[in-house]
């Protein structure tokens, strides 16, 4: 888990550097400071369980085992990227690892998680769904719709709210009438728990309890992880809405050195071993950036591949019939 914490941090530090050099386009939302949530949560469940998350999604992909090189290449928009350069930073996904991706529309994946949990229930499988979102998403109507359906149908989904105290540039007090997001879940008779999102073991324990609850057929569970992002909402954020002193107070609780100290104090490993992990991960990230820079750009002729099942002829009376095998969408195909 310590290696995974460091992996996320170093990956994002290099991504931020590449973004500043205009090697990464679009938006880039960093997870720096919140790493303990992804690491603690995903390690507490099985590899066959399903993950959906918001657009601050790099950490989940890395913890689930997605190739850091492919993840970095995706940020660079290259063909060797996790989604062949089509998704970019906000849409990492890998079906083979049951990681169903980041979603750019706030809260949009909450009912999708409920729907996937319904599929697990319908097929009588014992897999659970982890649905991650921020505190800002709880003000959306779709949040309440998703929780209502999950509670009504007793679905095996864990709703994980990463409460980092800000919805973009709005403080928690400005965006919500309640300061604890788990209270909103209680309105749907859903059991909930609040954990320390800066402590990987606190998150691990909370998710273990939630997963056991869902897997035993008792329905959904709500986990609120209290955490904090050290960087702005995105790389384009000047951070004019919070004091530097506030950020510094939270940095004292940085989950990486805190967990490293715990490991040494409890005899899990030595400080030298932690230093070696840091060095190894830094080398891996340098390789990931080099891989991304050398990866080819996607072929413009295949811009529609994996979007349409087959080219659509608007003049064909059969255009609404069943889709065929996926093929590239050529420039002369009707859309």
PECORHU-V533290 format. One record per run of one state. SS is the DSSP state (h for helix, s for strand, l for the rest). FROM is the first residue (numbers start at 1). LEN is the number of residues. If there is no record, write none. Layout:
ss = [SS SS]
from = [FROM FROM]
len = [LEN LEN]
This chain:
ss = [l h l h l s l h l h l s l h l s h l s l h l s h l h l s l s l s h l h l s l h l s l h l h l h l s l h l]
from = [1 2 21 35 44 50 55 58 65 68 76 78 79 89 92 94 95 98 99 104 110 123 129 135 140 141 153 157 164 166 168 170 172 176 182 187 192 197 200 216 221 227 244 252 255 266 271 295 297 298 300 303]
len = [1 19 14 9 6 5 3 7 3 8 2 1 10 3 2 1 3 1 5 6 13 6 6 5 1 12 4 7 2 2 2 2 4 6 5 5 5 3 16 5 6 17 8 3 11 5 24 2 1 2 3 33]
